[in-house]
């Protein structure tokens, strides 16, 4: 099991049907504070969901549809929030263990920058301890395949044996939401315009970290799948420069709706000499497995690679991987490139997604018919495993840096 190097108190929601959701009812104040530690880290494990999720492209597209259904593309306001249940069902998932209660009970949570509520209850049932306080506040979340409702509680979250975080809301055995606080709006039934402090907010307000910054480091799935050892790291307060092989470059969060309501960025995308997207907006999302492009850009990529669509996996496939050209993402003044190898799904994991052993599948897929108009792409795990990513709430920006895996031959 892996722990945060920090402790904190949260709000937690106990659900009446299947799983409660993490919300915070107290208003969050961002003010200077004296901190106890400059950085808090948490390790996590990478796993492939091989059962029932062979078409990972469809799973990722469903996630995009869930996101779009809860975002208003014409303003910064949310409609009734639609929670992305697909974070529980992705082709590749990342899990970590945290403690809730006093003494703490360990719960396994999925890591997701595409949502912001932290919740438990989908697996292990939440049991109030001496540190638990009921609020009586009703909560509910609906999504494409179901919904849940319950009441919010306050309890202590243990990130490490010596650190606790307070005043946050969570659900049990579910998701560790790492997106912006705005994504929590309308999850508290009686206050649609109230957002809930995220775990990063709470670490900051509890004086555990000095800046609201989260760094995420992945190990490629082909190197780590279903191992019990640590395969990635979350770092709060400051990025872990030991995981980088070059400097960090930052860009401001996109101002284009609806991408501006999440960890959105603006970029252009090219494949070889073919321009796929120009001055487009989209999001960076650890809960998505693939790199998703809006339909027109995806078709241009398919035509340029000469790939064919495999109906069983939902992925593109090609015969000769050596002919792949660099896929480049032009973000700010920097270019981040996926090599030919980085564009391939790990061939040792083909059977996990219902594929044929030895076949060349690509990690670029269509974002679906609803994408575009402000959500033109999703930068998922297949990109993020090659670069260190940083989510800076304090300065409203996203950063990337190269790692030892940027140009590695792993697939």
Order of alpha helices (4+ residues) and beta strands (2+ residues): beta-beta-alpha-beta-beta-beta-beta-beta-beta-beta-alpha-beta-alpha-beta-beta-beta-beta-beta-alpha-beta-beta-beta-beta-beta-beta-beta-alpha-beta-beta
